[in-house]
Amino acid sequence: MTNILSPEAVVQQQLDAYNARDLDAWVATYADDGKQFEHPATLVASGKAEIKARATIRFQEPNLHAKLLNRTVMENIVIDHEEVTRTFPEGTGTIRLVAIYEVKNGKIQSGSFVFGEKRLDVTGS
Protein backbone atom coordinates (compact mmCIF):
# COMPACT_ATOMS: atom_id res chain seq x y z
CA MET A 1 0.00 0.00 0.00
CA THR A 2 1.40 3.40 -0.97
CA ASN A 3 0.94 6.50 1.13
CA ILE A 4 -0.59 9.14 -1.12
CA LEU A 5 -0.80 12.56 0.45
CA SER A 6 -4.15 14.31 0.69
CA PRO A 7 -4.77 17.08 -1.85
CA GLU A 8 -4.36 19.68 0.90
CA ALA A 9 -1.04 18.15 2.04
CA VAL A 10 0.27 18.13 -1.56
CA VAL A 11 -0.58 21.81 -2.04
CA GLN A 12 0.98 22.68 1.33
CA GLN A 13 4.13 20.79 0.33
CA GLN A 14 4.19 22.82 -2.89
CA LEU A 15 3.78 26.09 -0.94
CA ASP A 16 6.55 25.14 1.51
CA ALA A 17 8.93 24.31 -1.36
CA TYR A 18 8.03 27.61 -3.07
CA ASN A 19 8.85 29.58 0.07
CA ALA A 20 12.12 27.65 0.51
CA ARG A 21 12.90 28.46 -3.16
CA ASP A 22 13.54 24.72 -3.63
CA LEU A 23 12.73 24.42 -7.33
CA ASP A 24 13.22 20.65 -7.56
CA ALA A 25 10.98 19.96 -4.54
CA TRP A 26 8.37 22.38 -5.91
CA VAL A 27 8.33 20.76 -9.37
CA ALA A 28 8.12 17.31 -7.74
CA THR A 29 4.64 18.17 -6.44
CA TYR A 30 3.36 18.33 -10.04
CA ALA A 31 2.32 15.35 -12.16
CA ASP A 32 4.63 14.55 -15.09
CA ASP A 33 1.91 15.84 -17.44
CA GLY A 34 0.81 18.64 -15.10
CA LYS A 35 -0.35 21.93 -16.55
CA GLN A 36 -0.46 25.56 -15.46
CA PHE A 37 -3.02 28.06 -16.69
CA GLU A 38 -3.72 31.73 -16.39
CA HIS A 39 -7.38 31.50 -15.43
CA PRO A 40 -9.63 30.56 -17.03
CA ALA A 41 -7.97 28.66 -19.88
CA THR A 42 -4.72 30.22 -21.12
CA LEU A 43 -2.14 27.41 -21.02
CA VAL A 44 1.22 28.79 -19.80
CA ALA A 45 3.11 25.54 -19.12
CA SER A 46 2.58 21.87 -19.91
CA GLY A 47 4.67 19.11 -18.33
CA LYS A 48 7.29 19.29 -15.60
CA ALA A 49 10.05 20.61 -17.92
CA GLU A 50 7.98 23.64 -18.98
CA ILE A 51 6.74 24.23 -15.43
CA LYS A 52 10.32 24.18 -14.14
CA ALA A 53 11.63 26.41 -16.93
CA ARG A 54 8.88 28.95 -16.26
CA ALA A 55 9.73 29.14 -12.55
CA THR A 56 13.56 29.02 -12.68
CA ILE A 57 14.17 32.79 -12.74
CA ARG A 58 11.46 33.50 -10.17
CA PHE A 59 13.02 31.06 -7.70
CA GLN A 60 16.21 33.15 -7.78
CA GLU A 61 14.40 36.21 -6.39
CA PRO A 62 15.79 36.75 -2.86
CA ASN A 63 12.50 38.07 -1.45
CA LEU A 64 10.20 35.44 -3.00
CA HIS A 65 7.54 34.45 -0.49
CA ALA A 66 3.90 33.41 -0.68
CA LYS A 67 1.74 34.16 2.34
CA LEU A 68 -1.36 31.99 2.53
CA LEU A 69 -4.39 34.18 3.28
CA ASN A 70 -7.10 31.55 2.91
CA ARG A 71 -7.46 27.95 1.75
CA THR A 72 -10.57 26.07 0.69
CA VAL A 73 -10.55 22.33 0.03
CA MET A 74 -13.33 20.47 -1.76
CA GLU A 75 -12.45 16.85 -2.49
CA ASN A 76 -9.43 16.98 -4.85
CA ILE A 77 -9.64 20.75 -5.52
CA VAL A 78 -7.61 23.12 -3.36
CA ILE A 79 -8.10 26.87 -3.71
CA ASP A 80 -5.50 29.15 -2.15
CA HIS A 81 -5.72 32.92 -1.81
CA GLU A 82 -2.16 34.21 -1.42
CA GLU A 83 -0.17 37.38 -1.23
CA VAL A 84 3.15 36.89 -2.99
CA THR A 85 6.19 39.07 -2.39
CA ARG A 86 8.37 39.28 -5.49
CA THR A 87 10.95 41.22 -7.41
CA PHE A 88 9.13 42.38 -10.53
CA PRO A 89 10.91 44.00 -13.50
CA GLU A 90 9.56 47.32 -12.16
CA GLY A 91 10.85 46.71 -8.62
CA THR A 92 9.92 44.86 -5.43
CA GLY A 93 6.34 44.49 -4.33
CA THR A 94 3.44 42.14 -3.80
CA ILE A 95 0.64 40.62 -5.82
CA ARG A 96 -2.44 38.84 -4.60
CA LEU A 97 -3.60 35.77 -6.45
CA VAL A 98 -6.00 32.90 -6.31
CA ALA A 99 -4.56 29.50 -7.19
CA ILE A 100 -6.93 26.67 -8.07
CA TYR A 101 -5.21 23.28 -7.90
CA GLU A 102 -6.56 19.94 -9.06
CA VAL A 103 -4.74 17.09 -7.33
CA LYS A 104 -4.84 13.47 -8.56
CA ASN A 105 -2.91 10.51 -7.15
CA GLY A 106 -0.88 12.72 -4.82
CA LYS A 107 0.32 15.15 -7.53
CA ILE A 108 -0.88 18.50 -8.83
CA GLN A 109 -2.50 17.80 -12.19
CA SER A 110 -3.31 21.42 -12.92
CA GLY A 111 -2.92 24.86 -11.43
CA SER A 112 -4.99 27.79 -12.62
CA PHE A 113 -4.04 31.28 -11.43
CA VAL A 114 -6.06 34.48 -11.13
CA PHE A 115 -3.78 37.48 -10.61
CA GLY A 116 -4.66 40.69 -8.83
CA GLU A 117 -2.97 44.03 -9.30
CA LYS A 118 0.75 44.39 -8.59
CA ARG A 119 1.57 46.66 -5.67
CA LEU A 120 5.08 48.04 -5.91
CA ASP A 121 6.96 49.04 -2.78
CA VAL A 122 7.14 52.78 -2.30
CA THR A 123 10.70 54.06 -2.16
CA GLY A 124 11.44 57.44 -0.65
CA SER A 125 13.47 59.90 -2.70
Backbone as CSV, one residue per row, in Angstrom:
resi,resn,N_x,N_y,N_z,CA_x,CA_y,CA_z,C_x,C_y,C_z
1,MET,0.844,-1.183,0.000,0.000,0.000,0.000,0.887,1.244,0.000
2,THR,0.624,2.164,-0.909,1.405,3.395,-0.965,0.699,4.487,-0.180
3,ASN,1.489,5.366,0.393,0.941,6.498,1.128,0.836,7.689,0.189
4,ILE,-0.361,7.985,-0.263,-0.591,9.141,-1.123,-1.079,10.275,-0.233
5,LEU,-0.426,11.407,-0.352,-0.801,12.561,0.448,-2.179,13.067,0.042
6,SER,-2.865,13.678,0.995,-4.150,14.307,0.691,-3.913,15.494,-0.238
7,PRO,-4.934,15.902,-0.996,-4.772,17.081,-1.850,-4.264,18.302,-1.079
8,GLU,-4.803,18.534,0.106,-4.364,19.683,0.902,-2.891,19.561,1.284
9,ALA,-2.448,18.360,1.658,-1.044,18.153,2.037,-0.115,18.358,0.843
10,VAL,-0.540,17.942,-0.351,0.275,18.131,-1.560,0.450,19.622,-1.844
11,VAL,-0.643,20.369,-1.766,-0.578,21.806,-2.043,0.251,22.514,-0.973
12,GLN,0.144,22.083,0.279,0.976,22.685,1.331,2.456,22.376,1.092
13,GLN,2.753,21.166,0.658,4.130,20.787,0.327,4.668,21.679,-0.794
14,GLN,3.834,21.940,-1.779,4.192,22.822,-2.888,4.458,24.236,-2.384
15,LEU,3.607,24.744,-1.497,3.777,26.092,-0.940,5.065,26.175,-0.109
16,ASP,5.326,25.157,0.691,6.549,25.138,1.506,7.792,25.139,0.623
17,ALA,7.781,24.351,-0.446,8.932,24.306,-1.360,9.101,25.647,-2.068
18,TYR,7.997,26.291,-2.437,8.030,27.609,-3.070,8.715,28.612,-2.140
19,ASN,8.293,28.624,-0.882,8.852,29.581,0.074,10.298,29.271,0.431
20,ALA,10.711,28.023,0.283,12.116,27.651,0.505,12.946,27.887,-0.763
21,ARG,12.264,28.292,-1.842,12.896,28.464,-3.161,13.637,27.189,-3.573
22,ASP,12.997,26.035,-3.272,13.536,24.722,-3.634,12.813,24.271,-4.899
23,LEU,13.381,24.655,-6.035,12.732,24.424,-7.328,12.444,22.951,-7.579
24,ASP,13.414,22.078,-7.295,13.216,20.651,-7.556,12.088,20.075,-6.697
25,ALA,12.048,20.441,-5.415,10.977,19.957,-4.539,9.623,20.512,-4.977
26,TRP,9.610,21.755,-5.440,8.366,22.376,-5.913,7.855,21.653,-7.156
27,VAL,8.727,21.442,-8.131,8.329,20.762,-9.372,7.880,19.332,-9.073
28,ALA,8.468,18.692,-8.084,8.123,17.307,-7.739,6.676,17.161,-7.267
29,THR,6.030,18.259,-6.869,4.636,18.172,-6.435,3.676,18.098,-7.619
30,TYR,4.191,18.373,-8.834,3.365,18.333,-10.044,3.433,16.957,-10.706
31,ALA,2.345,16.565,-11.343,2.321,15.347,-12.157,3.228,15.552,-13.369
32,ASP,3.754,14.456,-13.913,4.629,14.546,-15.091,3.973,15.311,-16.232
33,ASP,2.648,15.137,-16.378,1.914,15.836,-17.439,1.084,16.990,-16.876
34,GLY,1.520,17.529,-15.733,0.812,18.642,-15.104,0.781,19.868,-16.000
35,LYS,-0.183,20.728,-15.737,-0.348,21.931,-16.549,-0.585,23.136,-15.642
36,GLN,-0.174,24.304,-16.139,-0.462,25.564,-15.461,-1.205,26.473,-16.434
37,PHE,-2.181,27.175,-15.893,-3.022,28.061,-16.691,-3.110,29.434,-16.050
38,GLU,-3.236,30.456,-16.876,-3.718,31.731,-16.390,-5.221,31.633,-16.547
39,HIS,-5.929,31.725,-15.451,-7.379,31.500,-15.426,-8.085,32.393,-16.430
40,PRO,-9.047,31.883,-17.193,-9.630,30.565,-17.033,-8.981,29.463,-17.871
41,ALA,-8.387,29.772,-19.025,-7.966,28.660,-19.875,-6.751,28.968,-20.740
42,THR,-5.917,29.923,-20.346,-4.719,30.216,-21.123,-3.584,29.330,-20.620
43,LEU,-3.201,28.336,-21.410,-2.140,27.409,-21.024,-0.798,28.149,-21.024
44,VAL,-0.085,28.120,-19.879,1.222,28.786,-19.796,2.372,27.800,-19.639
45,ALA,2.073,26.564,-19.227,3.113,25.538,-19.116,2.456,24.167,-19.117
46,SER,3.096,23.227,-19.827,2.582,21.867,-19.915,3.736,20.897,-19.695
47,GLY,3.622,20.073,-18.661,4.668,19.112,-18.331,5.689,19.713,-17.375
48,LYS,6.346,18.835,-16.624,7.289,19.292,-15.601,8.418,20.154,-16.158
49,ALA,8.924,19.834,-17.355,10.046,20.608,-17.917,9.639,22.058,-18.154
50,GLU,8.452,22.276,-18.733,7.984,23.643,-18.975,7.660,24.359,-17.666
51,ILE,7.075,23.639,-16.727,6.740,24.232,-15.428,8.027,24.685,-14.735
52,LYS,9.041,23.835,-14.767,10.320,24.177,-14.137,10.980,25.355,-14.847
53,ALA,10.998,25.329,-16.169,11.632,26.413,-16.930,10.948,27.742,-16.635
54,ARG,9.636,27.725,-16.519,8.878,28.954,-16.265,9.195,29.526,-14.889
55,ALA,9.525,28.690,-13.925,9.735,29.139,-12.551,11.198,29.395,-12.199
56,THR,12.135,28.970,-13.029,13.556,29.020,-12.677,14.018,30.421,-12.269
57,ILE,13.718,31.425,-13.067,14.169,32.787,-12.742,13.480,33.292,-11.482
58,ARG,12.198,33.034,-11.350,11.456,33.499,-10.171,12.060,32.940,-8.887
59,PHE,12.490,31.690,-8.912,13.016,31.065,-7.701,14.363,31.654,-7.278
60,GLN,14.964,32.475,-8.128,16.214,33.147,-7.782,15.974,34.493,-7.099
61,GLU,14.714,34.945,-7.035,14.403,36.214,-6.391,14.613,36.067,-4.880
62,PRO,15.459,36.915,-4.279,15.789,36.749,-2.862,14.627,36.990,-1.914
63,ASN,13.618,37.746,-2.335,12.500,38.069,-1.452,11.250,37.233,-1.739
64,LEU,11.364,36.238,-2.609,10.202,35.439,-3.003,9.561,34.778,-1.785
65,HIS,8.268,35.054,-1.610,7.541,34.447,-0.487,6.045,34.541,-0.753
66,ALA,5.355,33.432,-0.540,3.900,33.406,-0.679,3.277,33.245,0.706
67,LYS,2.449,34.212,1.062,1.735,34.162,2.343,0.318,33.669,2.067
68,LEU,-0.037,32.561,2.693,-1.364,31.993,2.526,-2.361,32.827,3.319
69,LEU,-3.355,33.380,2.623,-4.387,34.182,3.281,-5.624,33.354,3.591
70,ASN,-5.928,32.388,2.725,-7.097,31.553,2.911,-6.953,30.300,2.048
71,ARG,-7.476,29.199,2.533,-7.462,27.946,1.753,-8.821,27.277,1.873
72,THR,-9.327,26.832,0.740,-10.569,26.074,0.689,-10.267,24.741,0.013
73,VAL,-10.761,23.665,0.605,-10.549,22.334,0.034,-11.915,21.692,-0.208
74,MET,-12.117,21.209,-1.429,-13.328,20.469,-1.758,-12.900,19.252,-2.559
75,GLU,-12.897,18.098,-1.893,-12.453,16.845,-2.490,-11.027,17.000,-3.016
76,ASN,-10.799,16.914,-4.342,-9.428,16.979,-4.848,-9.081,18.362,-5.408
77,ILE,-9.903,19.370,-5.101,-9.645,20.748,-5.521,-9.232,21.556,-4.300
78,VAL,-8.105,22.258,-4.438,-7.611,23.121,-3.360,-7.486,24.527,-3.935
79,ILE,-8.120,25.480,-3.259,-8.098,26.871,-3.713,-7.391,27.703,-2.650
80,ASP,-6.270,28.301,-3.052,-5.498,29.153,-2.148,-5.617,30.610,-2.571
81,HIS,-5.802,31.475,-1.592,-5.725,32.920,-1.806,-4.417,33.333,-1.137
82,GLU,-3.507,33.911,-1.908,-2.160,34.207,-1.424,-1.786,35.652,-1.704
83,GLU,-0.841,36.130,-0.930,-0.168,37.383,-1.228,1.300,37.031,-1.425
84,VAL,1.806,37.290,-2.632,3.154,36.888,-2.993,4.055,38.116,-3.061
85,THR,5.159,38.038,-2.337,6.194,39.071,-2.388,7.187,38.648,-3.454
86,ARG,7.510,39.602,-4.349,8.374,39.276,-5.490,9.253,40.451,-5.849
87,THR,10.186,40.177,-6.740,10.954,41.222,-7.407,10.480,41.241,-8.850
88,PHE,9.651,42.223,-9.174,9.128,42.384,-10.527,10.147,43.167,-11.353
89,PRO,10.016,43.163,-12.678,10.910,43.997,-13.496,10.874,45.474,-13.075
90,GLU,9.714,45.927,-12.568,9.555,47.320,-12.163,10.071,47.592,-10.750
91,GLY,10.376,46.550,-9.992,10.848,46.705,-8.617,10.184,45.701,-7.697
92,THR,10.478,45.800,-6.406,9.925,44.861,-5.431,8.489,45.242,-5.089
93,GLY,7.726,44.233,-4.694,6.343,44.488,-4.326,5.606,43.199,-4.056
94,THR,4.287,43.295,-4.075,3.437,42.142,-3.803,2.350,42.043,-4.870
95,ILE,1.795,40.858,-4.967,0.639,40.621,-5.818,-0.237,39.590,-5.120
96,ARG,-1.511,39.832,-5.133,-2.444,38.836,-4.602,-2.899,37.958,-5.746
97,LEU,-3.129,36.706,-5.431,-3.598,35.774,-6.445,-4.456,34.700,-5.816
98,VAL,-5.242,34.086,-6.675,-6.001,32.898,-6.307,-5.461,31.767,-7.163
99,ALA,-5.084,30.686,-6.506,-4.564,29.505,-7.192,-5.560,28.368,-7.000
100,ILE,-5.963,27.768,-8.107,-6.928,26.667,-8.068,-6.193,25.410,-8.536
101,TYR,-5.970,24.494,-7.602,-5.206,23.280,-7.897,-6.141,22.073,-7.975
102,GLU,-5.899,21.231,-8.970,-6.564,19.937,-9.063,-5.500,18.882,-8.783
103,VAL,-5.724,18.079,-7.757,-4.745,17.087,-7.328,-5.295,15.686,-7.617
104,LYS,-4.469,14.866,-8.276,-4.840,13.470,-8.561,-3.662,12.575,-8.203
105,ASN,-3.933,11.495,-7.511,-2.909,10.507,-7.147,-1.697,11.144,-6.465
106,GLY,-1.946,12.117,-5.605,-0.876,12.721,-4.822,-0.011,13.715,-5.573
107,LYS,-0.441,14.175,-6.744,0.325,15.153,-7.530,-0.620,16.230,-8.061
108,ILE,-0.085,17.427,-8.251,-0.881,18.503,-8.832,-1.002,18.243,-10.328
109,GLN,-2.230,18.050,-10.772,-2.501,17.803,-12.190,-2.607,19.123,-12.948
110,SER,-3.217,20.109,-12.289,-3.311,21.422,-12.923,-3.379,22.512,-11.867
111,GLY,-2.842,23.655,-12.243,-2.925,24.857,-11.427,-3.411,25.983,-12.318
112,SER,-4.440,26.668,-11.866,-4.992,27.792,-12.618,-4.907,29.021,-11.718
113,PHE,-4.373,30.119,-12.256,-4.037,31.276,-11.431,-4.777,32.530,-11.884
114,VAL,-5.387,33.212,-10.918,-6.063,34.484,-11.133,-5.218,35.530,-10.420
115,PHE,-4.696,36.493,-11.174,-3.781,37.484,-10.608,-4.486,38.797,-10.330
116,GLY,-4.182,39.360,-9.167,-4.657,40.691,-8.832,-3.672,41.727,-9.348
117,GLU,-3.835,42.934,-8.877,-2.972,44.035,-9.301,-1.654,44.000,-8.532
118,LYS,-0.555,44.273,-9.242,0.754,44.390,-8.586,0.742,45.631,-7.704
119,ARG,1.376,45.508,-6.548,1.573,46.664,-5.670,3.066,46.797,-5.451
120,LEU,3.643,47.828,-6.047,5.075,48.038,-5.908,5.378,48.731,-4.594
121,ASP,6.523,48.368,-3.994,6.963,49.037,-2.777,7.238,50.496,-3.089
122,VAL,6.885,51.348,-2.149,7.144,52.780,-2.299,8.542,53.059,-1.767
123,THR,9.349,53.691,-2.594,10.702,54.059,-2.155,10.762,55.570,-1.992
124,GLY,11.311,55.982,-0.899,11.441,57.435,-0.654,12.566,58.022,-1.487
125,SER,12.405,59.265,-1.930,13.474,59.903,-2.697,13.834,61.249,-2.138
